[in-house]
Amino acid sequence: MSAFSTFLLLFLLVIPSYGALALDRQREKCSIAVKSWALQAVNELSELAEDHHKQLKELLYFLHVPRTGGRTYHQCLLRHLYPKQQHCDRSYDKLRFNSSDHCKLLVNHDDYSILTKLPAESTSIVTNIRHPVDRVFSAYEFSVEVAARFFARNLRIKPKTQVTAAKTSKSTGSSTLSIWPWSHLVPWMRDDLFEREKLRLSGGADPLPLGFSNYDASSFVMPLHEFIHQPMVVDIVHNGATFQVTGLTNNSYIKEAGKIRNCVIDYPDLGLHILNVAKMRIDKMIFVGLTEKHEESAKLFAHIVGGQILPLGQPIDIASRNDVPTQTDSALSDAGMLAPNSSTSEVPDSQILPPPLEENLTVYGLIEKYEKCAGRFKNTQRQRRTVSLKNALPVNFSDEARREVLEDVLDEIRRMNALDLELYAYAQQRFKSQVLVQKSGVSRQFGSEHSMIWDTDTNINEGFQQAIGSSSWIFVSMLFMAGGVVTMAASLMVFANGKKIFKFQKGQNRGAMHEKL
């Protein structure tokens, strides 16, 4: 063997080993960084009072995870809790909080790291969590919808130019392009729409290819299956709820957030450390709602949080308000920030919303206000979505259209959002516990006929174990089982040979009902 061949052989043997060693070192560095951050985060949580998740503090912060129905939640519910002069300055494009103003309600898309700028010990946090598959769908749809407005008007404005113009605009609303994460996703999607238009007009793409569908119209818009694998989407959208609750988004106030986030993306097993922190922070929040139960969440919030500010009042007679729209669906949950005829600005609240906080407003009055307001939002957003897509692209996003997406794509979304799936399941348990505890209180005060205010398919066994503790639940279960045995025994009584013979049948209550996601 020649000297060159020997050298080449050694080179081929050494380089892979060196590369593997370098990867091991990088993973070790990531492991240390992630664990150190998680330990610090846990220590900070331990400094909060034991009742931090129960008692409303001086400042209420709505941690608005994008595409969870937060716009409706804020405008139709939260803003009624305090008089307008106690609302913090609008902070969706940038934080405008001044502790000397003594404001009491702050709402924006910032992540949990905003608490480094706020008095954490005197701040209560509320948030909504959504099933990650639906949230990814919604992020894709909204990015396309807003980008399509530029496409329809055939405008090509650079992102920085548009953001600057938005900030200096005299409009009473905010520009979507100045609000995270749309400040990243919409310009990127807009540019992609124009590139596909050029290719189509040059004859490089079939306008209506075989297999065309609403979520796979590659000649016109980036297909969903391509969207989910884009680096920007991996960084911003996937596991977005977990990163936002842990304060590790690319919009974070924490210096090392990018490093921690990239480590978790590169080494998914390290994500368990930040997931645990997210769960602990969920536990410390005063309220956690579910987008899939948007109306029920609003009612529950009104009692748990609103009840600490407003008098309870009397339940509204359901039969007397049949004309009030009460159902929310995915269109409402996806409520964005734009009116049908606008390009990138919010509609001024005064145009579609009632003024906040009336005198003598009660908890049940707040619920009624929410239902009426949410109905208006629902209609507005449907019109906006229809107009935006109809004038620009041959696609139509809807629940029915979502069912066209291949199962392989859905599986990939689930795989890429493993942390958010776990966090969503945890939020469901928290929600069940909130429902059961509050439902019990309403029943005691007004009687069983009013307990129907929450109609939830809740797993009673799990919920009560969380609400009253496992040991107490065992005792309660034994009482129920004893009563059940006696009742069944009496019903199965027969007579034989002139003597009463009792037959007992043991059974187990399997009344658990499954959550519909």
VOBATOR-192635 format. One record per residue (C-alpha): residue in one letter; chain; x, y, z. Coordinates in nm, 4 decimals. Example, Ala and Ser with C-alpha at 12.3 -4.5 7.8 and 13.67 -1.06 7.14 Angstrom:
REM residues 2
[site A A [1.2300 -0.4500 0.7800]] [site S A [1.3670 -0.1060 0.7140]] 
This chain:
REM residues 517
[site M A [0.0000 0.0000 0.0000]] [site S A [0.1382 0.3361 -0.1021]] [site A A [0.1996 0.6148 0.1462]] [site F A [-0.0782 0.8161 -0.0136]] [site S A [-0.3261 0.5290 0.0188]] [site T A [-0.2308 0.4829 0.3830]] [site F A [-0.2759 0.8528 0.4503]] [site L A [-0.6127 0.8538 0.2744]] [site L A [-0.7309 0.5544 0.4761]] [site L A [-0.6279 0.7152 0.8039]] [site F A [-0.7929 1.0403 0.6977]] [site L A [-1.1219 0.8629 0.6240]] [site L A [-1.1093 0.6891 0.9614]] [site V A [-1.0153 0.9912 1.1684]] [site I A [-1.2491 1.2532 1.0179]] [site P A [-1.5768 1.0725 1.1047]] [site S A [-1.4518 1.0112 1.4580]] [site Y A [-1.3550 1.3750 1.4938]] [site G A [-1.6936 1.4826 1.3593]] [site A A [-1.8768 1.2550 1.6012]] [site L A [-1.6659 1.3857 1.8887]] [site A A [-1.7461 1.7434 1.7906]] [site L A [-2.1169 1.6619 1.7828]] [site D A [-2.0945 1.5016 2.1259]] [site R A [-1.9251 1.8109 2.2619]] [site Q A [-2.1877 2.0362 2.1077]] [site R A [-2.4653 1.8277 2.2573]] [site E A [-2.2981 1.8372 2.5972]] [site K A [-2.2752 2.2159 2.5787]] [site C A [-2.6420 2.2320 2.4862]] [site S A [-2.7355 1.9990 2.7691]] [site I A [-2.5542 2.2143 3.0237]] [site A A [-2.7067 2.5356 2.8870]] [site V A [-3.0633 2.4017 2.8799]] [site K A [-3.0466 2.2430 3.2247]] [site S A [-2.8892 2.5526 3.3785]] [site W A [-3.1601 2.7737 3.2333]] [site A A [-3.4351 2.5353 3.3501]] [site L A [-3.2942 2.5265 3.7039]] [site Q A [-3.2874 2.9053 3.7200]] [site A A [-3.6445 2.9258 3.5883]] [site V A [-3.7674 2.6794 3.8513]] [site N A [-3.5945 2.8752 4.1269]] [site E A [-3.7645 3.1954 4.0117]] [site L A [-4.1046 3.0254 4.0234]] [site S A [-4.0402 2.9055 4.3771]] [site E A [-4.0131 3.2678 4.4876]] [site L A [-4.3766 3.3361 4.3959]] [site A A [-4.6408 3.3110 4.6670]] [site E A [-4.8299 2.9850 4.7139]] [site D A [-5.1584 3.1518 4.6193]] [site H A [-5.0149 3.3230 4.3116]] [site H A [-5.2446 3.1218 4.0828]] [site K A [-5.5553 3.2030 4.2879]] [site Q A [-5.5509 3.5664 4.3930]] [site L A [-5.5684 3.8352 4.1241]] [site K A [-5.2680 4.0656 4.1522]] [site E A [-5.2310 4.4348 4.0738]] [site L A [-5.1498 4.3735 3.7052]] [site L A [-5.3295 4.1247 3.4781]] [site Y A [-5.1159 4.0182 3.1814]] [site F A [-5.2714 3.8285 2.8907]] [site L A [-4.9987 3.6161 2.7351]] [site H A [-5.1453 3.6008 2.3850]] [site V A [-5.0186 3.2966 2.1961]] [site P A [-5.0821 3.3746 1.8254]] [site R A [-5.3757 3.1978 1.6587]] [site T A [-5.5520 3.0982 1.9790]] [site G A [-5.8478 3.3361 1.9541]] [site G A [-5.6785 3.5943 2.1722]] [site R A [-5.8034 3.8942 1.9748]] [site T A [-6.1645 3.8030 2.0491]] [site Y A [-6.0763 3.7137 2.4069]] [site H A [-5.9176 4.0518 2.4650]] [site Q A [-6.1671 4.2763 2.2904]] [site C A [-6.4857 4.0994 2.3994]] [site L A [-6.3905 3.9984 2.7531]] [site L A [-6.0688 4.1207 2.9141]] [site R A [-6.1015 4.4897 2.8399]] [site H A [-6.4361 4.5076 3.0224]] [site L A [-6.2743 4.4191 3.3545]] [site Y A [-6.1145 4.7594 3.4062]] [site P A [-6.2051 5.1167 3.3102]] [site K A [-6.0244 5.2430 3.0011]] [site Q A [-5.7876 5.4639 3.1997]] [site Q A [-5.6517 5.1504 3.3698]] [site H A [-5.5659 4.9775 3.0412]] [site C A [-5.1927 4.9709 2.9689]] [site D A [-5.0808 5.1323 2.6437]] [site R A [-5.1158 4.9188 2.3305]] [site S A [-4.8061 4.7010 2.3137]] [site Y A [-4.8511 4.4583 2.0251]] [site D A [-4.5763 4.6194 1.8181]] [site K A [-4.3514 4.7096 2.1147]] [site L A [-4.3750 4.7159 2.4931]] [site R A [-4.5104 5.0417 2.6329]] [site F A [-4.5350 4.9594 3.0011]] [site N A [-4.4632 5.2173 3.2674]] [site S A [-4.5117 5.1080 3.6276]] [site S A [-4.5738 5.4677 3.7308]] [site D A [-4.8914 5.4676 3.5204]] [site H A [-5.0450 5.2070 3.7532]] [site C A [-5.2261 5.0375 3.4652]] [site K A [-5.3936 4.7051 3.5391]] [site L A [-5.4397 4.5238 3.2047]] [site L A [-5.1580 4.4456 2.9598]] [site V A [-5.2084 4.2452 2.6395]] [site N A [-4.9576 4.1582 2.3654]] [site H A [-4.7798 3.8808 2.1758]] [site D A [-4.4684 3.8933 2.3929]] [site D A [-4.3543 3.5711 2.5531]] [site Y A [-4.3097 3.4965 2.9223]] [site S A [-3.9752 3.6766 2.9290]] [site I A [-4.1712 4.0026 2.9465]] [site L A [-4.1815 3.9407 3.3213]] [site T A [-3.8208 4.0603 3.3299]] [site K A [-3.9722 4.4026 3.2522]] [site L A [-4.2718 4.3693 3.4861]] [site P A [-4.3175 4.3311 3.8625]] [site A A [-4.3492 3.9509 3.8531]] [site E A [-4.4675 3.9079 4.2115]] [site S A [-4.7601 4.1454 4.1549]] [site T A [-4.8548 4.0204 3.8066]] [site S A [-5.1230 3.7603 3.7310]] [site I A [-5.1033 3.5802 3.3969]] [site V A [-5.3821 3.4382 3.1831]] [site T A [-5.3411 3.2572 2.8513]] [site N A [-5.5177 3.0368 2.5959]] [site I A [-5.3710 2.7111 2.4658]] [site R A [-5.4756 2.5515 2.1373]] [site H A [-5.4233 2.2082 1.9845]] [site P A [-5.0946 2.2485 1.7938]] [site V A [-5.2184 2.0943 1.4677]] [site D A [-5.5004 2.3480 1.4472]] [site R A [-5.2673 2.6296 1.5478]] [site V A [-5.0203 2.5397 1.2695]] [site F A [-5.3059 2.5297 1.0184]] [site S A [-5.4202 2.8705 1.1383]] [site A A [-5.0721 3.0240 1.1248]] [site Y A [-5.0373 2.9047 0.7643]] [site E A [-5.3826 3.0322 0.6661]] [site F A [-5.3368 3.3724 0.8264]] [site S A [-4.9924 3.4216 0.6707]] [site V A [-5.1359 3.3439 0.3267]] [site E A [-5.4473 3.5548 0.3852]] [site V A [-5.2621 3.8727 0.4803]] [site A A [-4.9948 3.8239 0.2132]] [site A A [-5.2727 3.7797 -0.0434]] [site R A [-5.3891 4.1370 0.0144]] [site F A [-5.0584 4.2666 -0.1193]] [site F A [-5.0814 4.0230 -0.4063]] [site A A [-5.4329 4.1360 -0.4970]] [site R A [-5.3200 4.5001 -0.5150]] [site N A [-5.0001 4.3979 -0.6937]] [site L A [-4.7833 4.5885 -0.4458]] [site R A [-4.4245 4.4991 -0.3712]] [site I A [-4.3214 4.6748 -0.0503]] [site K A [-4.0070 4.5673 0.1279]] [site P A [-4.0702 4.4433 0.4844]] [site K A [-3.8577 4.7112 0.6576]] [site T A [-4.0210 4.9874 0.4544]] [site Q A [-4.3667 4.8590 0.5382]] [site V A [-4.2903 4.8240 0.9084]] [site T A [-4.1526 5.1783 0.9230]] [site A A [-4.4580 5.3127 0.7454]] [site A A [-4.6833 5.1235 0.9836]] [site K A [-4.5156 5.2716 1.2895]] [site T A [-4.5491 5.6264 1.1590]] [site S A [-4.9041 5.5816 1.0368]] [site K A [-5.1761 5.7984 1.1894]] [site S A [-5.4150 5.5035 1.1880]] [site T A [-5.5765 5.4232 1.5208]] [site G A [-5.4970 5.0558 1.4643]] [site S A [-5.1734 4.8597 1.4460]] [site S A [-5.0096 4.7190 1.1364]] [site T A [-4.9939 4.3422 1.1174]] [site L A [-4.6428 4.3793 0.9765]] [site S A [-4.5303 4.5474 1.2968]] [site I A [-4.6625 4.2678 1.5186]] [site W A [-4.4637 3.9551 1.6003]] [site P A [-4.4671 3.6903 1.4536]] [site W A [-4.6444 3.8285 1.1463]] [site S A [-4.3649 4.0824 1.1033]] [site H A [-4.1570 3.7800 0.9960]] [site L A [-4.4075 3.5408 0.8400]] [site V A [-4.6231 3.7724 0.6267]] [site P A [-4.3452 3.9520 0.4280]] [site W A [-4.1796 3.6154 0.3685]] [site M A [-4.5057 3.4615 0.2438]] [site R A [-4.5834 3.7712 0.0362]] [site D A [-4.2492 3.7486 -0.1443]] [site D A [-4.3097 3.3796 -0.2103]] [site L A [-4.6484 3.4583 -0.3679]] [site F A [-4.4873 3.6988 -0.6137]] [site E A [-4.2116 3.4521 -0.7032]] [site R A [-4.4705 3.1852 -0.7821]] [site E A [-4.6649 3.4355 -0.9907]] [site K A [-4.3542 3.5098 -1.1990]] [site L A [-4.2940 3.1398 -1.2553]] [site R A [-4.6557 3.0808 -1.3510]] [site L A [-4.6680 3.3725 -1.5955]] [site S A [-4.3453 3.2597 -1.7587]] [site G A [-4.4995 2.9197 -1.8283]] [site G A [-4.2805 2.7427 -1.5771]] [site A A [-4.5727 2.6141 -1.3723]] [site D A [-4.9086 2.4616 -1.4615]] [site P A [-5.1832 2.6969 -1.3350]] [site L A [-5.4073 2.4037 -1.2431]] [site P A [-5.1891 2.0953 -1.2011]] [site L A [-5.3237 1.7474 -1.1375]] [site G A [-5.3919 1.6983 -0.7675]] [site F A [-5.4674 2.0655 -0.7060]] [site S A [-5.6183 2.1265 -0.3603]] [site N A [-5.6672 2.4155 -0.1210]] [site Y A [-5.3603 2.3237 0.0843]] [site D A [-5.1491 2.2032 -0.2085]] [site A A [-5.1828 2.4735 -0.4749]] [site S A [-4.8105 2.5013 -0.5434]] [site S A [-4.8519 2.7082 -0.8615]] [site F A [-5.0096 2.9874 -0.6577]] [site V A [-4.9028 2.9554 -0.2966]] [site M A [-4.6573 2.7579 -0.0858]] [site P A [-4.8250 2.4241 -0.0018]] [site L A [-4.8775 2.3367 0.3610]] [site H A [-4.6431 2.0374 0.3400]] [site E A [-4.3633 2.2735 0.2287]] [site F A [-4.4561 2.5440 0.4788]] [site I A [-4.4106 2.3221 0.7846]] [site H A [-4.0497 2.2385 0.6928]] [site Q A [-3.9292 2.5944 0.6300]] [site P A [-3.6570 2.7094 0.8754]] [site M A [-3.8570 3.0190 0.9701]] [site V A [-4.1598 2.8061 1.0567]] [site V A [-3.9493 2.5619 1.2568]] [site D A [-3.8073 2.8558 1.4507]] [site I A [-4.1302 3.0514 1.5061]] [site V A [-4.4383 2.8307 1.4677]] [site H A [-4.3590 2.4749 1.5761]] [site N A [-4.3824 2.4246 1.9522]] [site G A [-4.4676 2.7930 1.9612]] [site A A [-4.6863 2.7695 2.2705]] [site T A [-4.4132 2.5958 2.4713]] [site F A [-4.1496 2.8459 2.3630]] [site Q A [-4.3822 3.1369 2.4383]] [site V A [-4.4754 3.0133 2.7857]] [site T A [-4.1067 2.9538 2.8610]] [site G A [-4.0029 3.2914 2.7165]] [site L A [-3.7720 3.1411 2.4536]] [site T A [-3.9142 3.2714 2.1244]] [site N A [-3.7106 3.4760 1.8782]] [site N A [-3.8947 3.7738 2.0292]] [site S A [-3.7594 3.7078 2.3786]] [site Y A [-3.6083 3.9546 2.6238]] [site I A [-3.3730 3.6796 2.7451]] [site K A [-3.0262 3.7062 2.5939]] [site E A [-2.9641 3.3311 2.5746]] [site A A [-3.3132 3.2468 2.4388]] [site G A [-3.1899 3.1818 2.0844]] [site K A [-2.9197 2.9442 2.2043]] [site I A [-3.1596 2.7486 2.4268]] [site R A [-3.4254 2.7296 2.1542]] [site N A [-3.1772 2.6073 1.8927]] [site C A [-3.0447 2.3445 2.1319]] [site V A [-3.3954 2.2108 2.1842]] [site I A [-3.4623 2.2087 1.8096]] [site D A [-3.1341 2.0281 1.7375]] [site Y A [-3.1638 1.7847 2.0307]] [site P A [-3.5364 1.7213 2.0875]] [site D A [-3.4810 1.5127 2.4016]] [site L A [-3.3597 1.8282 2.5782]] [site G A [-3.7054 1.9738 2.5221]] [site L A [-3.8356 1.7846 2.8247]] [site H A [-3.6525 2.0316 3.0485]] [site I A [-3.8251 2.3368 2.9030]] [site L A [-4.1556 2.1477 2.8868]] [site N A [-4.1414 2.0928 3.2619]] [site V A [-4.0801 2.4644 3.3135]] [site A A [-4.3774 2.5444 3.0881]] [site K A [-4.6025 2.3152 3.2929]] [site M A [-4.4900 2.4738 3.6191]] [site R A [-4.5611 2.8193 3.4791]] [site I A [-4.9048 2.7041 3.3657]] [site D A [-4.9672 2.6006 3.7266]] [site K A [-4.8804 2.9507 3.8465]] [site M A [-5.1168 3.1261 3.6043]] [site I A [-5.4448 3.2535 3.7396]] [site F A [-5.6373 3.1104 3.4442]] [site V A [-5.5728 2.8866 3.1430]] [site G A [-5.8316 2.8680 2.8652]] [site L A [-5.8666 2.6360 2.5664]] [site T A [-5.9300 2.7684 2.2165]] [site E A [-6.1404 2.4630 2.1318]] [site K A [-6.3660 2.5589 2.4240]] [site H A [-6.3594 2.9306 2.3558]] [site E A [-6.7055 3.0198 2.4837]] [site E A [-6.6787 2.7945 2.7859]] [site S A [-6.3354 2.9399 2.8628]] [site A A [-6.4784 3.2914 2.8546]] [site K A [-6.7549 3.2003 3.0984]] [site L A [-6.5119 3.0275 3.3299]] [site F A [-6.2720 3.3224 3.3173]] [site A A [-6.5569 3.5597 3.4012]] [site H A [-6.6197 3.3683 3.7237]] [site I A [-6.2629 3.2873 3.8298]] [site V A [-6.0974 3.6194 3.7435]] [site G A [-6.3870 3.8542 3.6765]] [site G A [-6.5462 3.7464 4.0018]] [site Q A [-6.2535 3.9024 4.1895]] [site I A [-6.3337 4.2422 4.0346]] [site L A [-6.7055 4.2411 3.9556]] [site P A [-7.0085 4.1445 4.1657]] [site L A [-7.1592 3.8106 4.0655]] [site G A [-7.5117 3.9246 3.9866]] [site Q A [-7.7811 3.6833 3.8726]] [site P A [-7.7628 3.4250 3.5923]] [site I A [-7.9084 3.5564 3.2670]] [site D A [-8.2301 3.3849 3.1587]] [site I A [-8.1149 3.1756 2.8640]] [site A A [-8.4621 3.1641 2.7099]] [site S A [-8.4801 3.5446 2.6960]] [site R A [-8.1801 3.5832 2.4658]] [site N A [-8.2280 3.3298 2.1877]] [site D A [-8.1334 3.5943 1.9338]] [site V A [-7.7841 3.6340 2.0770]] [site P A [-7.5169 3.4398 1.8840]] [site T A [-7.3421 3.2147 2.1338]] [site Q A [-7.1547 2.9593 1.9279]] [site T A [-6.7920 3.0097 1.8438]] [site D A [-6.6129 2.8007 1.5848]] [site S A [-6.2753 2.7822 1.4188]] [site A A [-6.3468 3.1001 1.2247]] [site L A [-6.3959 3.2907 1.5476]] [site S A [-6.1048 3.1204 1.7184]] [site D A [-5.8872 3.2293 1.4291]] [site A A [-5.9986 3.5921 1.4597]] [site G A [-5.7175 3.8044 1.3345]] [site M A [-5.6535 4.1770 1.3330]] [site L A [-5.7795 4.2995 0.9974]] [site A A [-6.1085 4.4247 0.8600]] [site P A [-6.2424 4.3081 0.5210]] [site N A [-6.1481 4.6295 0.3411]] [site S A [-5.8192 4.7050 0.5122]] [site S A [-5.4715 4.6030 0.4096]] [site T A [-5.2639 4.5762 0.7216]] [site S A [-5.4284 4.7860 0.9924]] [site E A [-5.6558 4.6911 1.2780]] [site V A [-6.0111 4.8141 1.2823]] [site P A [-6.0545 5.0804 1.5507]] [site D A [-6.2317 4.9200 1.8430]] [site S A [-6.5057 5.1818 1.8430]] [site Q A [-6.6279 5.0637 1.5019]] [site I A [-6.7292 4.7122 1.6045]] [site L A [-6.7108 4.6977 1.9839]] [site P A [-6.9117 4.8396 2.2720]] [site P A [-6.7352 5.0724 2.5158]] [site P A [-6.5580 4.8901 2.8000]] [site L A [-6.6828 4.8577 3.1564]] [site E A [-7.0295 4.9821 3.2332]] [site E A [-7.1327 5.0817 3.5811]] [site N A [-7.2915 4.7988 3.7794]] [site L A [-7.1521 4.5367 3.5411]] [site T A [-7.1703 4.1878 3.6922]] [site V A [-7.0039 3.8562 3.6137]] [site Y A [-7.3121 3.7302 3.4328]] [site G A [-7.3465 4.0619 3.2536]] [site L A [-6.9861 4.0252 3.1374]] [site I A [-7.0666 3.6823 2.9959]] [site E A [-7.3618 3.8223 2.8037]] [site K A [-7.1457 4.1027 2.6643]] [site Y A [-6.8885 3.8493 2.5484]] [site E A [-7.1475 3.6431 2.3630]] [site K A [-7.2865 3.9414 2.1742]] [site C A [-6.9421 4.0806 2.0896]] [site A A [-6.8024 3.7433 1.9821]] [site G A [-7.0881 3.7012 1.7376]] [site R A [-6.9981 4.0298 1.5664]] [site F A [-6.6340 3.9301 1.5487]] [site K A [-6.7285 3.5981 1.3951]] [site N A [-6.9157 3.7602 1.1080]] [site T A [-6.6466 4.0243 1.0494]] [site Q A [-6.3642 3.7722 1.0283]] [site R A [-6.5547 3.5432 0.7926]] [site Q A [-6.6171 3.8310 0.5534]] [site R A [-6.2558 3.9426 0.5721]] [site R A [-6.1205 3.5955 0.4992]] [site T A [-6.3553 3.5386 0.2069]] [site V A [-6.2738 3.8719 0.0420]] [site S A [-5.8970 3.8402 0.0907]] [site L A [-5.8653 3.5007 -0.0760]] [site K A [-6.1355 3.5454 -0.3395]] [site N A [-5.9609 3.8482 -0.4888]] [site A A [-5.6164 3.6916 -0.4984]] [site L A [-5.5924 3.3122 -0.4944]] [site P A [-5.8013 3.0135 -0.6119]] [site V A [-5.8017 2.8587 -0.2640]] [site N A [-6.0528 2.8516 0.0171]] [site F A [-5.9510 2.7668 0.3731]] [site S A [-6.2146 2.5993 0.5885]] [site D A [-6.2666 2.3071 0.8233]] [site E A [-6.3916 2.1031 0.5292]] [site A A [-6.0857 2.1935 0.3216]] [site R A [-5.8563 2.0919 0.6082]] [site R A [-5.9904 1.7389 0.5806]] [site E A [-5.8308 1.7190 0.2343]] [site V A [-5.4827 1.7246 0.3863]] [site L A [-5.3062 1.3891 0.3822]] [site E A [-5.2621 1.2056 0.7107]] [site D A [-4.8862 1.1913 0.6501]] [site V A [-4.8733 1.5717 0.6641]] [site L A [-5.0763 1.5767 0.9849]] [site D A [-4.8452 1.3166 1.1390]] [site E A [-4.5463 1.5322 1.0489]] [site I A [-4.7047 1.8354 1.2142]] [site R A [-4.7642 1.6298 1.5275]] [site R A [-4.4066 1.5046 1.5251]] [site M A [-4.2663 1.8551 1.4885]] [site N A [-4.4886 1.9836 1.7704]] [site A A [-4.4329 1.7108 2.0268]] [site L A [-4.3721 1.9600 2.3080]] [site D A [-4.6888 2.1537 2.2307]] [site L A [-4.8933 1.8329 2.2231]] [site E A [-4.7740 1.7551 2.5752]] [site L A [-4.8383 2.1101 2.6918]] [site Y A [-5.1863 2.1066 2.5398]] [site A A [-5.2714 1.7832 2.7222]] [site Y A [-5.1489 1.9405 3.0454]] [site A A [-5.3559 2.2536 2.9832]] [site Q A [-5.6611 2.0333 2.9301]] [site Q A [-5.6156 1.8847 3.2759]] [site R A [-5.5785 2.2297 3.4280]] [site F A [-5.8944 2.3393 3.2483]] [site K A [-6.0913 2.0395 3.3768]] [site S A [-5.9888 2.1159 3.7310]] [site Q A [-6.0957 2.4805 3.6909]] [site V A [-6.4331 2.3737 3.5506]] [site L A [-6.5105 2.1272 3.8276]] [site V A [-6.4150 2.3544 4.1141]] [site Q A [-6.6067 2.6528 3.9770]] [site K A [-6.9047 2.4453 3.8655]] [site S A [-6.9396 2.3126 4.2185]] [site G A [-6.9418 2.6675 4.3545]] [site V A [-7.2126 2.7841 4.1113]] [site S A [-7.4323 2.4846 4.1934]] [site R A [-7.4108 2.5521 4.5663]] [site Q A [-7.5022 2.9192 4.5261]] [site F A [-7.7792 2.9065 4.2660]] [site G A [-7.8972 2.5479 4.2590]] [site S A [-7.8433 2.2667 4.0118]] [site E A [-8.0534 2.4303 3.7385]] [site H A [-7.7784 2.6875 3.6847]] [site S A [-7.4868 2.4440 3.6837]] [site M A [-7.5538 2.3910 3.3128]] [site I A [-7.3634 2.7142 3.2471]] [site W A [-7.0737 2.4802 3.1722]] [site D A [-7.1549 2.1873 2.9490]] [site T A [-6.8276 2.0029 2.9338]] [site D A [-6.7354 1.6464 2.8519]] [site T A [-6.5111 1.6267 3.1565]] [site N A [-6.3514 1.3198 3.3054]] [site I A [-6.5082 1.3508 3.6495]] [site N A [-6.2759 1.1088 3.8263]] [site E A [-5.9575 1.2800 3.7098]] [site G A [-6.0954 1.6270 3.7681]] [site F A [-6.2040 1.5695 4.1253]] [site Q A [-5.8787 1.3985 4.2121]] [site Q A [-5.7006 1.7155 4.1041]] [site A A [-5.9522 1.9468 4.2689]] [site I A [-5.9819 1.7856 4.6128]] [site G A [-5.6784 1.5586 4.6363]] [site S A [-5.6368 1.1856 4.5829]] [site S A [-5.6933 1.0798 4.9449]] [site S A [-6.0200 1.2739 4.9720]] [site W A [-6.1270 1.1331 4.6370]] [site I A [-6.0770 0.7759 4.7596]] [site F A [-6.3103 0.8424 5.0541]] [site V A [-6.5746 1.0029 4.8299]] [site S A [-6.5462 0.7150 4.5822]] [site M A [-6.6035 0.4592 4.8579]] [site L A [-6.9233 0.6370 4.9647]] [site F A [-7.0553 0.6369 4.6089]] [site M A [-6.9627 0.2722 4.5566]] [site A A [-7.1310 0.1678 4.8827]] [site G A [-7.4510 0.3444 4.7851]] [site G A [-7.4388 0.1881 4.4413]] [site V A [-7.3966 -0.1628 4.5767]] [site V A [-7.6969 -0.1276 4.8108]] [site T A [-7.9164 0.0083 4.5313]] [site M A [-7.8253 -0.2672 4.2869]] [site A A [-7.8712 -0.5336 4.5516]] [site A A [-8.2251 -0.4188 4.6240]] [site S A [-8.3155 -0.4159 4.2553]] [site L A [-8.1882 -0.7718 4.2048]] [site M A [-8.3829 -0.9176 4.4996]] [site V A [-8.5606 -1.2469 4.4201]] [site F A [-8.7496 -1.4951 4.6288]] [site A A [-8.6712 -1.8666 4.6333]] [site N A [-8.8110 -2.1325 4.8644]] [site G A [-8.9889 -1.8584 5.0605]] [site K A [-8.6647 -1.6923 5.1538]] [site K A [-8.5159 -1.3647 5.0295]] [site I A [-8.2004 -1.4204 4.8338]] [site F A [-7.9830 -1.1248 4.7618]] [site K A [-7.7537 -1.1184 4.4677]] [site F A [-7.4893 -0.8605 4.4596]] [site Q A [-7.3127 -0.7503 4.1514]] [site K A [-6.9937 -0.5603 4.1838]] [site G A [-6.9146 -0.3058 3.9191]] [site Q A [-6.6897 -0.0256 3.8550]] [site N A [-6.7965 0.3132 3.7344]] [site R A [-6.6388 0.3700 3.3989]] [site G A [-6.8083 0.6988 3.3244]] [site A A [-6.4990 0.8651 3.1911]] [site M A [-6.5747 1.0727 2.8856]] [site H A [-6.3121 1.1598 2.6290]] [site E A [-6.2171 1.5117 2.5272]] [site K A [-6.2981 1.5892 2.1637]] [site L A [-5.9959 1.7665 2.0204]] 
